[in-house]
């Protein structure tokens, strides 16, 4: 199973682009994109290829949901660790 996280295009050079998500940057290929994209657009990437353009509002909403899930998991892990190693 794969999870494609909306990634923002920050640079383009022909069929190559640089994306950024959560501060991480990666070079990708745009060869498989069915529509034109430009700097500032969000795309879904798999195996180094952009496959689909995502509307900005949808990308931002998806990233908010991911942020919420990550925060919940972090809190669960911290609670489990606190149970395993009580202070004292």
HTML snippet that shows the backbone in 3Dmol.js (N, CA, C, O; Angstrom):
<script src="https://3Dmol.org/build/3Dmol-min.js"></script>
<div id="view" style="width:600px;height:400px;position:relative"></div>
<script>
const pdb = `
ATOM      1  N   UNK A   1       0.845  -1.169   0.000  1.00  0.00           N
ATOM      2  CA  UNK A   1       0.000   0.000   0.000  1.00  0.00           C
ATOM      3  C   UNK A   1       0.896   1.241   0.000  1.00  0.00           C
ATOM      4  O   UNK A   1       1.929   1.276   0.669  1.00  0.00           O
ATOM      5  N   UNK A   2       0.490   2.238  -0.748  1.00  0.00           N
ATOM      6  CA  UNK A   2       1.235   3.490  -0.824  1.00  0.00           C
ATOM      7  C   UNK A   2       0.371   4.630  -0.324  1.00  0.00           C
ATOM      8  O   UNK A   2      -0.855   4.605  -0.430  1.00  0.00           O
ATOM      9  N   UNK A   3       1.039   5.621   0.219  1.00  0.00           N
ATOM     10  CA  UNK A   3       0.365   6.844   0.617  1.00  0.00           C
ATOM     11  C   UNK A   3       1.016   7.974  -0.156  1.00  0.00           C
ATOM     12  O   UNK A   3       2.190   8.282   0.052  1.00  0.00           O
ATOM     13  N   UNK A   4       0.262   8.585  -1.041  1.00  0.00           N
ATOM     14  CA  UNK A   4       0.792   9.703  -1.822  1.00  0.00           C
ATOM     15  C   UNK A   4       0.436  10.995  -1.101  1.00  0.00           C
ATOM     16  O   UNK A   4      -0.738  11.316  -0.917  1.00  0.00           O
ATOM     17  N   UNK A   5       1.454  11.722  -0.701  1.00  0.00           N
ATOM     18  CA  UNK A   5       1.264  12.971   0.013  1.00  0.00           C
ATOM     19  C   UNK A   5       1.370  14.117  -0.988  1.00  0.00           C
ATOM     20  O   UNK A   5       2.340  14.173  -1.744  1.00  0.00           O
ATOM     21  N   UNK A   6       0.409  15.024  -1.015  1.00  0.00           N
ATOM     22  CA  UNK A   6       0.500  16.152  -1.940  1.00  0.00           C
ATOM     23  C   UNK A   6       1.809  16.911  -1.731  1.00  0.00           C
ATOM     24  O   UNK A   6       2.151  17.293  -0.612  1.00  0.00           O
ATOM     25  N   UNK A   7       2.525  17.116  -2.820  1.00  0.00           N
ATOM     26  CA  UNK A   7       3.833  17.760  -2.774  1.00  0.00           C
ATOM     27  C   UNK A   7       3.825  18.976  -3.681  1.00  0.00           C
ATOM     28  O   UNK A   7       3.305  18.923  -4.796  1.00  0.00           O
ATOM     29  N   UNK A   8       4.400  20.070  -3.206  1.00  0.00           N
ATOM     30  CA  UNK A   8       4.380  21.332  -3.944  1.00  0.00           C
ATOM     31  C   UNK A   8       5.588  21.425  -4.872  1.00  0.00           C
ATOM     32  O   UNK A   8       6.722  21.187  -4.458  1.00  0.00           O
ATOM     33  N   UNK A   9       5.330  21.772  -6.131  1.00  0.00           N
ATOM     34  CA  UNK A   9       6.413  21.987  -7.091  1.00  0.00           C
ATOM     35  C   UNK A   9       7.052  23.332  -6.781  1.00  0.00           C
ATOM     36  O   UNK A   9       6.376  24.360  -6.746  1.00  0.00           O
ATOM     37  N   UNK A  10       8.382  23.314  -6.552  1.00  0.00           N
ATOM     38  CA  UNK A  10       9.073  24.563  -6.221  1.00  0.00           C
ATOM     39  C   UNK A  10      10.035  24.994  -7.327  1.00  0.00           C
ATOM     40  O   UNK A  10      10.450  26.152  -7.368  1.00  0.00           O
ATOM     41  N   UNK A  11      10.393  24.072  -8.224  1.00  0.00           N
ATOM     42  CA  UNK A  11      11.252  24.396  -9.368  1.00  0.00           C
ATOM     43  C   UNK A  11      10.885  23.468 -10.511  1.00  0.00           C
ATOM     44  O   UNK A  11      10.447  22.338 -10.293  1.00  0.00           O
ATOM     45  N   UNK A  12      11.067  23.958 -11.736  1.00  0.00           N
ATOM     46  CA  UNK A  12      10.832  23.123 -12.915  1.00  0.00           C
ATOM     47  C   UNK A  12      11.908  23.389 -13.953  1.00  0.00           C
ATOM     48  O   UNK A  12      12.393  24.510 -14.105  1.00  0.00           O
ATOM     49  N   UNK A  13      12.273  22.309 -14.675  1.00  0.00           N
ATOM     50  CA  UNK A  13      13.216  22.394 -15.780  1.00  0.00           C
ATOM     51  C   UNK A  13      12.817  21.324 -16.788  1.00  0.00           C
ATOM     52  O   UNK A  13      13.246  20.175 -16.689  1.00  0.00           O
ATOM     53  N   UNK A  14      11.993  21.710 -17.762  1.00  0.00           N
ATOM     54  CA  UNK A  14      11.512  20.741 -18.739  1.00  0.00           C
ATOM     55  C   UNK A  14      10.625  19.702 -18.077  1.00  0.00           C
ATOM     56  O   UNK A  14       9.619  20.037 -17.451  1.00  0.00           O
ATOM     57  N   UNK A  15      11.007  18.433 -18.220  1.00  0.00           N
ATOM     58  CA  UNK A  15      10.233  17.329 -17.646  1.00  0.00           C
ATOM     59  C   UNK A  15      10.702  16.955 -16.246  1.00  0.00           C
ATOM     60  O   UNK A  15      10.276  15.937 -15.700  1.00  0.00           O
ATOM     61  N   UNK A  16      11.568  17.762 -15.669  1.00  0.00           N
ATOM     62  CA  UNK A  16      12.038  17.507 -14.309  1.00  0.00           C
ATOM     63  C   UNK A  16      11.557  18.633 -13.402  1.00  0.00           C
ATOM     64  O   UNK A  16      11.389  19.775 -13.831  1.00  0.00           O
ATOM     65  N   UNK A  17      11.341  18.284 -12.147  1.00  0.00           N
ATOM     66  CA  UNK A  17      10.893  19.278 -11.175  1.00  0.00           C
ATOM     67  C   UNK A  17      11.457  18.935  -9.812  1.00  0.00           C
ATOM     68  O   UNK A  17      11.888  17.810  -9.560  1.00  0.00           O
ATOM     69  N   UNK A  18      11.446  19.920  -8.946  1.00  0.00           N
ATOM     70  CA  UNK A  18      11.798  19.717  -7.546  1.00  0.00           C
ATOM     71  C   UNK A  18      10.534  19.991  -6.750  1.00  0.00           C
ATOM     72  O   UNK A  18       9.856  21.001  -6.943  1.00  0.00           O
ATOM     73  N   UNK A  19      10.235  19.054  -5.843  1.00  0.00           N
ATOM     74  CA  UNK A  19       9.059  19.202  -4.992  1.00  0.00           C
ATOM     75  C   UNK A  19       9.498  19.373  -3.551  1.00  0.00           C
ATOM     76  O   UNK A  19      10.627  19.051  -3.180  1.00  0.00           O
ATOM     77  N   UNK A  20       8.570  19.892  -2.741  1.00  0.00           N
ATOM     78  CA  UNK A  20       8.821  20.029  -1.312  1.00  0.00           C
ATOM     79  C   UNK A  20       7.572  19.611  -0.553  1.00  0.00           C
ATOM     80  O   UNK A  20       6.452  19.983  -0.906  1.00  0.00           O
ATOM     81  N   UNK A  21       7.790  18.833   0.492  1.00  0.00           N
ATOM     82  CA  UNK A  21       6.707  18.456   1.392  1.00  0.00           C
ATOM     83  C   UNK A  21       7.304  18.294   2.783  1.00  0.00           C
ATOM     84  O   UNK A  21       8.277  17.561   2.963  1.00  0.00           O
ATOM     85  N   UNK A  22       6.727  18.971   3.757  1.00  0.00           N
ATOM     86  CA  UNK A  22       7.205  18.939   5.139  1.00  0.00           C
ATOM     87  C   UNK A  22       8.695  19.271   5.234  1.00  0.00           C
ATOM     88  O   UNK A  22       9.408  18.706   6.064  1.00  0.00           O
ATOM     89  N   UNK A  23       9.159  20.178   4.393  1.00  0.00           N
ATOM     90  CA  UNK A  23      10.543  20.614   4.439  1.00  0.00           C
ATOM     91  C   UNK A  23      11.517  19.737   3.664  1.00  0.00           C
ATOM     92  O   UNK A  23      12.662  20.134   3.443  1.00  0.00           O
ATOM     93  N   UNK A  24      11.086  18.565   3.254  1.00  0.00           N
ATOM     94  CA  UNK A  24      11.941  17.672   2.469  1.00  0.00           C
ATOM     95  C   UNK A  24      11.788  18.005   0.990  1.00  0.00           C
ATOM     96  O   UNK A  24      10.687  18.274   0.510  1.00  0.00           O
ATOM     97  N   UNK A  25      12.906  17.983   0.281  1.00  0.00           N
ATOM     98  CA  UNK A  25      12.882  18.271  -1.150  1.00  0.00           C
ATOM     99  C   UNK A  25      13.348  17.056  -1.929  1.00  0.00           C
ATOM    100  O   UNK A  25      14.198  16.291  -1.474  1.00  0.00           O
ATOM    101  N   UNK A  26      12.768  16.892  -3.122  1.00  0.00           N
ATOM    102  CA  UNK A  26      13.101  15.726  -3.940  1.00  0.00           C
ATOM    103  C   UNK A  26      12.953  16.101  -5.403  1.00  0.00           C
ATOM    104  O   UNK A  26      12.057  16.858  -5.777  1.00  0.00           O
ATOM    105  N   UNK A  27      13.842  15.565  -6.225  1.00  0.00           N
ATOM    106  CA  UNK A  27      13.725  15.735  -7.669  1.00  0.00           C
ATOM    107  C   UNK A  27      12.798  14.655  -8.208  1.00  0.00           C
ATOM    108  O   UNK A  27      12.892  13.489  -7.825  1.00  0.00           O
ATOM    109  N   UNK A  28      11.897  15.061  -9.108  1.00  0.00           N
ATOM    110  CA  UNK A  28      10.940  14.121  -9.690  1.00  0.00           C
ATOM    111  C   UNK A  28      10.875  14.317 -11.201  1.00  0.00           C
ATOM    112  O   UNK A  28      11.430  15.268 -11.751  1.00  0.00           O
ATOM    113  N   UNK A  29      10.181  13.389 -11.853  1.00  0.00           N
ATOM    114  CA  UNK A  29       9.984  13.439 -13.289  1.00  0.00           C
ATOM    115  C   UNK A  29       8.514  13.741 -13.572  1.00  0.00           C
ATOM    116  O   UNK A  29       7.621  13.202 -12.918  1.00  0.00           O
ATOM    117  N   UNK A  30       8.276  14.603 -14.549  1.00  0.00           N
ATOM    118  CA  UNK A  30       6.905  14.992 -14.913  1.00  0.00           C
ATOM    119  C   UNK A  30       6.393  14.272 -16.158  1.00  0.00           C
ATOM    120  O   UNK A  30       5.297  14.569 -16.634  1.00  0.00           O
ATOM    121  N   UNK A  31       7.161  13.344 -16.684  1.00  0.00           N
ATOM    122  CA  UNK A  31       6.846  12.687 -17.950  1.00  0.00           C
ATOM    123  C   UNK A  31       5.454  12.040 -17.981  1.00  0.00           C
ATOM    124  O   UNK A  31       4.832  11.990 -19.042  1.00  0.00           O
ATOM    125  N   UNK A  32       4.967  11.557 -16.872  1.00  0.00           N
ATOM    126  CA  UNK A  32       3.685  10.837 -16.846  1.00  0.00           C
ATOM    127  C   UNK A  32       2.484  11.722 -16.515  1.00  0.00           C
ATOM    128  O   UNK A  32       1.359  11.232 -16.416  1.00  0.00           O
ATOM    129  N   UNK A  33       2.717  13.010 -16.347  1.00  0.00           N
ATOM    130  CA  UNK A  33       1.613  13.912 -16.010  1.00  0.00           C
ATOM    131  C   UNK A  33       0.656  14.063 -17.193  1.00  0.00           C
ATOM    132  O   UNK A  33       1.089  14.354 -18.308  1.00  0.00           O
ATOM    133  N   UNK A  34      -0.641  13.865 -16.955  1.00  0.00           N
ATOM    134  CA  UNK A  34      -1.617  14.004 -18.033  1.00  0.00           C
ATOM    135  C   UNK A  34      -1.994  15.460 -18.335  1.00  0.00           C
ATOM    136  O   UNK A  34      -2.609  15.743 -19.363  1.00  0.00           O
ATOM    137  N   UNK A  35      -1.623  16.378 -17.440  1.00  0.00           N
ATOM    138  CA  UNK A  35      -1.941  17.795 -17.625  1.00  0.00           C
ATOM    139  C   UNK A  35      -0.688  18.623 -17.351  1.00  0.00           C
ATOM    140  O   UNK A  35       0.260  18.155 -16.720  1.00  0.00           O
ATOM    141  N   UNK A  36      -0.705  19.866 -17.841  1.00  0.00           N
ATOM    142  CA  UNK A  36       0.399  20.790 -17.586  1.00  0.00           C
ATOM    143  C   UNK A  36       0.398  21.201 -16.114  1.00  0.00           C
ATOM    144  O   UNK A  36      -0.657  21.359 -15.499  1.00  0.00           O
ATOM    145  N   UNK A  37       1.592  21.368 -15.568  1.00  0.00           N
ATOM    146  CA  UNK A  37       1.731  21.871 -14.206  1.00  0.00           C
ATOM    147  C   UNK A  37       2.732  23.016 -14.212  1.00  0.00           C
ATOM    148  O   UNK A  37       3.483  23.200 -15.169  1.00  0.00           O
ATOM    149  N   UNK A  38       2.728  23.777 -13.129  1.00  0.00           N
ATOM    150  CA  UNK A  38       3.664  24.894 -13.016  1.00  0.00           C
ATOM    151  C   UNK A  38       4.119  25.013 -11.563  1.00  0.00           C
ATOM    152  O   UNK A  38       3.559  24.384 -10.665  1.00  0.00           O
ATOM    153  N   UNK A  39       5.140  25.830 -11.357  1.00  0.00           N
ATOM    154  CA  UNK A  39       5.640  26.069 -10.003  1.00  0.00           C
ATOM    155  C   UNK A  39       4.484  26.561  -9.144  1.00  0.00           C
ATOM    156  O   UNK A  39       3.720  27.438  -9.547  1.00  0.00           O
ATOM    157  N   UNK A  40       4.369  25.981  -7.954  1.00  0.00           N
ATOM    158  CA  UNK A  40       3.280  26.320  -7.041  1.00  0.00           C
ATOM    159  C   UNK A  40       2.161  25.296  -7.036  1.00  0.00           C
ATOM    160  O   UNK A  40       1.369  25.247  -6.095  1.00  0.00           O
ATOM    161  N   UNK A  41       2.088  24.472  -8.087  1.00  0.00           N
ATOM    162  CA  UNK A  41       1.068  23.424  -8.137  1.00  0.00           C
ATOM    163  C   UNK A  41       1.448  22.284  -7.192  1.00  0.00           C
ATOM    164  O   UNK A  41       2.617  22.109  -6.847  1.00  0.00           O
ATOM    165  N   UNK A  42       0.437  21.511  -6.780  1.00  0.00           N
ATOM    166  CA  UNK A  42       0.638  20.320  -5.964  1.00  0.00           C
ATOM    167  C   UNK A  42       0.413  19.092  -6.827  1.00  0.00           C
ATOM    168  O   UNK A  42      -0.486  19.063  -7.668  1.00  0.00           O
ATOM    169  N   UNK A  43       1.245  18.074  -6.610  1.00  0.00           N
ATOM    170  CA  UNK A  43       1.133  16.821  -7.358  1.00  0.00           C
ATOM    171  C   UNK A  43       1.254  15.644  -6.408  1.00  0.00           C
ATOM    172  O   UNK A  43       1.801  15.757  -5.311  1.00  0.00           O
ATOM    173  N   UNK A  44       0.724  14.497  -6.861  1.00  0.00           N
ATOM    174  CA  UNK A  44       0.936  13.237  -6.155  1.00  0.00           C
ATOM    175  C   UNK A  44       2.056  12.512  -6.878  1.00  0.00           C
ATOM    176  O   UNK A  44       2.059  12.431  -8.106  1.00  0.00           O
ATOM    177  N   UNK A  45       3.012  11.983  -6.113  1.00  0.00           N
ATOM    178  CA  UNK A  45       4.218  11.383  -6.672  1.00  0.00           C
ATOM    179  C   UNK A  45       4.318   9.936  -6.225  1.00  0.00           C
ATOM    180  O   UNK A  45       4.045   9.611  -5.070  1.00  0.00           O
ATOM    181  N   UNK A  46       4.716   9.062  -7.162  1.00  0.00           N
ATOM    182  CA  UNK A  46       5.001   7.658  -6.835  1.00  0.00           C
ATOM    183  C   UNK A  46       6.249   7.247  -7.595  1.00  0.00           C
ATOM    184  O   UNK A  46       6.345   7.451  -8.805  1.00  0.00           O
ATOM    185  N   UNK A  47       7.189   6.675  -6.891  1.00  0.00           N
ATOM    186  CA  UNK A  47       8.431   6.161  -7.480  1.00  0.00           C
ATOM    187  C   UNK A  47       9.155   7.220  -8.315  1.00  0.00           C
ATOM    188  O   UNK A  47       9.743   6.914  -9.352  1.00  0.00           O
ATOM    189  N   UNK A  48       9.103   8.466  -7.845  1.00  0.00           N
ATOM    190  CA  UNK A  48       9.828   9.538  -8.502  1.00  0.00           C
ATOM    191  C   UNK A  48       9.124  10.183  -9.680  1.00  0.00           C
ATOM    192  O   UNK A  48       9.695  11.050 -10.342  1.00  0.00           O
ATOM    193  N   UNK A  49       7.895   9.775  -9.950  1.00  0.00           N
ATOM    194  CA  UNK A  49       7.118  10.331 -11.061  1.00  0.00           C
ATOM    195  C   UNK A  49       5.861  11.010 -10.531  1.00  0.00           C
ATOM    196  O   UNK A  49       5.124  10.427  -9.737  1.00  0.00           O
ATOM    197  N   UNK A  50       5.619  12.242 -10.970  1.00  0.00           N
ATOM    198  CA  UNK A  50       4.357  12.906 -10.663  1.00  0.00           C
ATOM    199  C   UNK A  50       3.275  12.243 -11.503  1.00  0.00           C
ATOM    200  O   UNK A  50       3.431  12.083 -12.714  1.00  0.00           O
ATOM    201  N   UNK A  51       2.181  11.860 -10.861  1.00  0.00           N
ATOM    202  CA  UNK A  51       1.123  11.138 -11.564  1.00  0.00           C
ATOM    203  C   UNK A  51      -0.172  11.924 -11.694  1.00  0.00           C
ATOM    204  O   UNK A  51      -0.962  11.677 -12.606  1.00  0.00           O
ATOM    205  N   UNK A  52      -0.391  12.863 -10.795  1.00  0.00           N
ATOM    206  CA  UNK A  52      -1.677  13.559 -10.776  1.00  0.00           C
ATOM    207  C   UNK A  52      -1.515  14.932 -10.147  1.00  0.00           C
ATOM    208  O   UNK A  52      -0.810  15.095  -9.152  1.00  0.00           O
ATOM    209  N   UNK A  53      -2.169  15.904 -10.734  1.00  0.00           N
ATOM    210  CA  UNK A  53      -2.220  17.242 -10.144  1.00  0.00           C
ATOM    211  C   UNK A  53      -3.345  17.271  -9.124  1.00  0.00           C
ATOM    212  O   UNK A  53      -4.406  16.682  -9.332  1.00  0.00           O
ATOM    213  N   UNK A  54      -3.098  17.967  -8.013  1.00  0.00           N
ATOM    214  CA  UNK A  54      -4.092  18.086  -6.954  1.00  0.00           C
ATOM    215  C   UNK A  54      -4.381  19.569  -6.767  1.00  0.00           C
ATOM    216  O   UNK A  54      -3.458  20.380  -6.685  1.00  0.00           O
ATOM    217  N   UNK A  55      -5.645  19.920  -6.702  1.00  0.00           N
ATOM    218  CA  UNK A  55      -6.007  21.315  -6.484  1.00  0.00           C
ATOM    219  C   UNK A  55      -5.449  21.790  -5.143  1.00  0.00           C
ATOM    220  O   UNK A  55      -5.407  21.025  -4.180  1.00  0.00           O
ATOM    221  N   UNK A  56      -5.028  23.036  -5.084  1.00  0.00           N
ATOM    222  CA  UNK A  56      -4.364  23.565  -3.883  1.00  0.00           C
ATOM    223  C   UNK A  56      -5.198  23.408  -2.624  1.00  0.00           C
ATOM    224  O   UNK A  56      -4.675  23.005  -1.586  1.00  0.00           O
ATOM    225  N   UNK A  57      -6.484  23.718  -2.697  1.00  0.00           N
ATOM    226  CA  UNK A  57      -7.331  23.600  -1.507  1.00  0.00           C
ATOM    227  C   UNK A  57      -7.399  22.155  -1.022  1.00  0.00           C
ATOM    228  O   UNK A  57      -7.343  21.894   0.179  1.00  0.00           O
ATOM    229  N   UNK A  58      -7.521  21.222  -1.959  1.00  0.00           N
ATOM    230  CA  UNK A  58      -7.580  19.803  -1.599  1.00  0.00           C
ATOM    231  C   UNK A  58      -6.237  19.344  -1.024  1.00  0.00           C
ATOM    232  O   UNK A  58      -6.200  18.578  -0.061  1.00  0.00           O
ATOM    233  N   UNK A  59      -5.141  19.812  -1.612  1.00  0.00           N
ATOM    234  CA  UNK A  59      -3.805  19.447  -1.114  1.00  0.00           C
ATOM    235  C   UNK A  59      -3.630  19.952   0.317  1.00  0.00           C
ATOM    236  O   UNK A  59      -3.163  19.218   1.188  1.00  0.00           O
ATOM    237  N   UNK A  60      -3.999  21.183   0.548  1.00  0.00           N
ATOM    238  CA  UNK A  60      -3.844  21.763   1.887  1.00  0.00           C
ATOM    239  C   UNK A  60      -4.728  21.044   2.901  1.00  0.00           C
ATOM    240  O   UNK A  60      -4.310  20.812   4.036  1.00  0.00           O
ATOM    241  N   UNK A  61      -5.931  20.696   2.505  1.00  0.00           N
ATOM    242  CA  UNK A  61      -6.828  19.962   3.401  1.00  0.00           C
ATOM    243  C   UNK A  61      -6.257  18.568   3.700  1.00  0.00           C
ATOM    244  O   UNK A  61      -6.302  18.109   4.841  1.00  0.00           O
ATOM    245  N   UNK A  62      -5.728  17.909   2.686  1.00  0.00           N
ATOM    246  CA  UNK A  62      -5.119  16.586   2.886  1.00  0.00           C
ATOM    247  C   UNK A  62      -3.931  16.675   3.842  1.00  0.00           C
ATOM    248  O   UNK A  62      -3.766  15.814   4.707  1.00  0.00           O
ATOM    249  N   UNK A  63      -3.109  17.706   3.692  1.00  0.00           N
ATOM    250  CA  UNK A  63      -1.950  17.883   4.573  1.00  0.00           C
ATOM    251  C   UNK A  63      -2.387  18.154   6.010  1.00  0.00           C
ATOM    252  O   UNK A  63      -1.722  17.719   6.950  1.00  0.00           O
ATOM    253  N   UNK A  64      -3.499  18.869   6.188  1.00  0.00           N
ATOM    254  CA  UNK A  64      -4.029  19.104   7.538  1.00  0.00           C
ATOM    255  C   UNK A  64      -4.469  17.784   8.173  1.00  0.00           C
ATOM    256  O   UNK A  64      -4.212  17.543   9.352  1.00  0.00           O
ATOM    257  N   UNK A  65      -5.125  16.939   7.395  1.00  0.00           N
ATOM    258  CA  UNK A  65      -5.564  15.633   7.904  1.00  0.00           C
ATOM    259  C   UNK A  65      -4.343  14.795   8.297  1.00  0.00           C
ATOM    260  O   UNK A  65      -4.333  14.166   9.355  1.00  0.00           O
ATOM    261  N   UNK A  66      -3.326  14.789   7.451  1.00  0.00           N
ATOM    262  CA  UNK A  66      -2.104  14.038   7.758  1.00  0.00           C
ATOM    263  C   UNK A  66      -1.460  14.586   9.024  1.00  0.00           C
ATOM    264  O   UNK A  66      -1.017  13.813   9.874  1.00  0.00           O
ATOM    265  N   UNK A  67      -1.400  15.907   9.162  1.00  0.00           N
ATOM    266  CA  UNK A  67      -0.848  16.525  10.377  1.00  0.00           C
ATOM    267  C   UNK A  67      -1.592  16.044  11.616  1.00  0.00           C
ATOM    268  O   UNK A  67      -0.972  15.723  12.630  1.00  0.00           O
ATOM    269  N   UNK A  68      -2.910  15.994  11.538  1.00  0.00           N
ATOM    270  CA  UNK A  68      -3.735  15.558  12.668  1.00  0.00           C
ATOM    271  C   UNK A  68      -3.434  14.107  13.025  1.00  0.00           C
ATOM    272  O   UNK A  68      -3.289  13.770  14.200  1.00  0.00           O
ATOM    273  N   UNK A  69      -3.342  13.261  12.023  1.00  0.00           N
ATOM    274  CA  UNK A  69      -3.054  11.841  12.267  1.00  0.00           C
ATOM    275  C   UNK A  69      -1.683  11.683  12.906  1.00  0.00           C
ATOM    276  O   UNK A  69      -1.530  10.932  13.870  1.00  0.00           O
ATOM    277  N   UNK A  70      -0.687  12.383  12.379  1.00  0.00           N
ATOM    278  CA  UNK A  70       0.663  12.294  12.927  1.00  0.00           C
ATOM    279  C   UNK A  70       0.675  12.744  14.386  1.00  0.00           C
ATOM    280  O   UNK A  70       1.315  12.106  15.222  1.00  0.00           O
ATOM    281  N   UNK A  71      -0.012  13.819  14.696  1.00  0.00           N
ATOM    282  CA  UNK A  71      -0.055  14.319  16.070  1.00  0.00           C
ATOM    283  C   UNK A  71      -0.726  13.303  16.991  1.00  0.00           C
ATOM    284  O   UNK A  71      -0.256  13.086  18.108  1.00  0.00           O
ATOM    285  N   UNK A  72      -1.820  12.674  16.544  1.00  0.00           N
ATOM    286  CA  UNK A  72      -2.508  11.672  17.363  1.00  0.00           C
ATOM    287  C   UNK A  72      -1.615  10.467  17.624  1.00  0.00           C
ATOM    288  O   UNK A  72      -1.568   9.960  18.744  1.00  0.00           O
ATOM    289  N   UNK A  73      -0.912  10.009  16.603  1.00  0.00           N
ATOM    290  CA  UNK A  73      -0.007   8.871  16.768  1.00  0.00           C
ATOM    291  C   UNK A  73       1.124   9.233  17.726  1.00  0.00           C
ATOM    292  O   UNK A  73       1.505   8.432  18.579  1.00  0.00           O
ATOM    293  N   UNK A  74       1.652  10.435  17.580  1.00  0.00           N
ATOM    294  CA  UNK A  74       2.721  10.900  18.470  1.00  0.00           C
ATOM    295  C   UNK A  74       2.252  10.890  19.921  1.00  0.00           C
ATOM    296  O   UNK A  74       2.984  10.441  20.804  1.00  0.00           O
ATOM    297  N   UNK A  75       1.046  11.378  20.176  1.00  0.00           N
ATOM    298  CA  UNK A  75       0.510  11.399  21.528  1.00  0.00           C
ATOM    299  C   UNK A  75       0.310   9.984  22.077  1.00  0.00           C
ATOM    300  O   UNK A  75       0.571   9.733  23.253  1.00  0.00           O
ATOM    301  N   UNK A  76      -0.150   9.065  21.233  1.00  0.00           N
ATOM    302  CA  UNK A  76      -0.327   7.670  21.655  1.00  0.00           C
ATOM    303  C   UNK A  76       1.012   7.043  22.035  1.00  0.00           C
ATOM    304  O   UNK A  76       1.114   6.346  23.044  1.00  0.00           O
ATOM    305  N   UNK A  77       2.030   7.294  21.224  1.00  0.00           N
ATOM    306  CA  UNK A  77       3.359   6.739  21.505  1.00  0.00           C
ATOM    307  C   UNK A  77       3.906   7.313  22.806  1.00  0.00           C
ATOM    308  O   UNK A  77       4.453   6.577  23.628  1.00  0.00           O
ATOM    309  N   UNK A  78       3.760   8.620  22.998  1.00  0.00           N
ATOM    310  CA  UNK A  78       4.236   9.246  24.229  1.00  0.00           C
ATOM    311  C   UNK A  78       3.513   8.679  25.448  1.00  0.00           C
ATOM    312  O   UNK A  78       4.128   8.476  26.495  1.00  0.00           O
ATOM    313  N   UNK A  79       2.221   8.424  25.319  1.00  0.00           N
ATOM    314  CA  UNK A  79       1.450   7.859  26.427  1.00  0.00           C
ATOM    315  C   UNK A  79       1.920   6.429  26.733  1.00  0.00           C
ATOM    316  O   UNK A  79       2.051   6.052  27.898  1.00  0.00           O
ATOM    317  N   UNK A  80       2.169   5.647  25.693  1.00  0.00           N
ATOM    318  CA  UNK A  80       2.661   4.277  25.895  1.00  0.00           C
ATOM    319  C   UNK A  80       4.028   4.283  26.545  1.00  0.00           C
ATOM    320  O   UNK A  80       4.291   3.471  27.432  1.00  0.00           O
ATOM    321  N   UNK A  81       4.901   5.178  26.125  1.00  0.00           N
ATOM    322  CA  UNK A  81       6.235   5.262  26.706  1.00  0.00           C
ATOM    323  C   UNK A  81       6.170   5.677  28.178  1.00  0.00           C
ATOM    324  O   UNK A  81       6.935   5.180  29.004  1.00  0.00           O
ATOM    325  N   UNK A  82       5.256   6.586  28.494  1.00  0.00           N
ATOM    326  CA  UNK A  82       5.093   7.036  29.874  1.00  0.00           C
ATOM    327  C   UNK A  82       4.605   5.894  30.767  1.00  0.00           C
ATOM    328  O   UNK A  82       4.995   5.808  31.931  1.00  0.00           O
ATOM    329  N   UNK A  83       3.762   5.026  30.233  1.00  0.00           N
ATOM    330  CA  UNK A  83       3.272   3.866  31.004  1.00  0.00           C
ATOM    331  C   UNK A  83       4.398   2.865  31.248  1.00  0.00           C
ATOM    332  O   UNK A  83       4.481   2.267  32.321  1.00  0.00           O
ATOM    333  N   UNK A  84       5.262   2.686  30.253  1.00  0.00           N
ATOM    334  CA  UNK A  84       6.352   1.715  30.363  1.00  0.00           C
ATOM    335  C   UNK A  84       7.457   2.202  31.303  1.00  0.00           C
ATOM    336  O   UNK A  84       8.117   1.388  31.948  1.00  0.00           O
ATOM    337  N   UNK A  85       7.661   3.485  31.386  1.00  0.00           N
ATOM    338  CA  UNK A  85       8.743   4.059  32.175  1.00  0.00           C
ATOM    339  C   UNK A  85       8.230   5.170  33.065  1.00  0.00           C
ATOM    340  O   UNK A  85       8.489   6.346  32.808  1.00  0.00           O
ATOM    341  N   UNK A  86       7.494   4.803  34.126  1.00  0.00           N
ATOM    342  CA  UNK A  86       6.929   5.842  34.994  1.00  0.00           C
ATOM    343  C   UNK A  86       8.031   6.609  35.715  1.00  0.00           C
ATOM    344  O   UNK A  86       9.081   6.051  36.035  1.00  0.00           O
ATOM    345  N   UNK A  87       7.785   7.884  35.964  1.00  0.00           N
ATOM    346  CA  UNK A  87       8.797   8.688  36.671  1.00  0.00           C
ATOM    347  C   UNK A  87       9.010   8.165  38.099  1.00  0.00           C
ATOM    348  O   UNK A  87       8.096   7.628  38.726  1.00  0.00           O
ATOM    349  N   UNK A  88      10.214   8.334  38.580  1.00  0.00           N
ATOM    350  CA  UNK A  88      10.379   7.989  39.961  1.00  0.00           C
ATOM    351  C   UNK A  88      11.553   7.223  40.249  1.00  0.00           C
ATOM    352  O   UNK A  88      11.793   6.871  41.404  1.00  0.00           O
TER     353      UNK A  88
END
`;
const viewer = $3Dmol.createViewer("view");
viewer.addModel(pdb, "pdb");
viewer.setStyle({}, {cartoon: {color: "spectrum"}});
viewer.zoomTo();
viewer.render();
</script>
